[in-house]
């Protein structure tokens, strides 16, 4: 087994995966340190509000993204002039989101039941512009196989955020408003670096725009559902800010699995898109499965390390220990699902199937949250997440295996 893994590292997929792994690890450490310090500075209640604001604005950014980055990964390698069109689309979507979000912020805050987060939401919506443009540059670089440069674009904002936090903590009083502004607006650094690495041609694209947006439509529809932080909203409504903070702290630490998983699927995307037979896709899937299995073993180890959460966040977060253990199992299911998910999206090209699986997944998630949170609080949210990820893995694997055998 070790020899097999070593041989895999010398393949193109292994090399790109290694670059992605190292880059994502550096990004996770820089971003993780920020989210270790913030709960200590704010405490469970304020951190609960902070996490809800972040979840809300990231949700809006994911919706405004309209699946364009996935479309870039699928089409831009064959059609480089698509990037100019995609950039203008991102800029227009970002500006529209910022304006509409600024106006809607008081109503969203009232819906959440915490009108004091209005100003924080407005800061976040302005930052959506920079988040979308960062997504564009990262996807554009990854579509060209420039995974190292794409990693640098991502890492730059997290390192800058950490550096400014350290300076501000030493010289000034750090509060909720400052931390919200720092989190969202620092992404402008990534935009600047991305623009240096990826010059944009605004020549008229020969890509069929109807085909491009048809593919993106289903991705965008799935993102609209999956980007809604149902867990944060339902926890805040049914259990309060303290339970939300106890759930959000370990969840935020474990979201490095989302980053690894998302970047790993981007390594897989160009390979699956190029296959013309099911046999090639099956052989490649068997080889690639080693990577998520190894990563999942690392996540399993975190189940044992869960008590260290009090060292990271302080004694107030002791009740989050069982939450982290349960969530770790859920993220194992998520990471394994990167293989069948990539088959569906990039080999089969069935973005509509991905959408309907997402619908089923989140219907189950919402039902479980409403059922479990009132009784189990933060632990109920963790169980809802883990059960939902298992169901999602089963559905995607069953469909991918069925279609591959049918071909």
ABEGO torsion letter per residue (X at the ends): XAAAAAAAAABAAAAAAAAAAAAAAAAAAAAAAAAAAAAAAAEAAAAAAAAAAAAAAAAAAAAAAGGAAAAAAAAAAABAAAAAAAAAAAAAAAAAAAAAAAAAAAAAAAAAGBAAAAAAAAAAAAAAAAAAAAAAAAAAAAAAGBAAAAAAAAAAAAAAAAAAAAAAAAABBBBAAAAAAAAAAAAAAAAAAAAAABBBBABBBABBAAAAAAAAAAAAAAAAAAABBAAAAAAAAAAEAAAAAAAAAAAAAAAAAAAAAAAAAAAAAAAAAABABAAAAAAAAAAAAAAAAAAAAAAAAAAAAAAAAAAAAEAAAAAAAAAAAAAAAAAAAAAAAAAAAAAAAAAAGBAAAAAAAAAAAAAAAAAAAAAAAAAAEAAAAAAAAAAAAAAAAAAAAAAAAAAAAAX
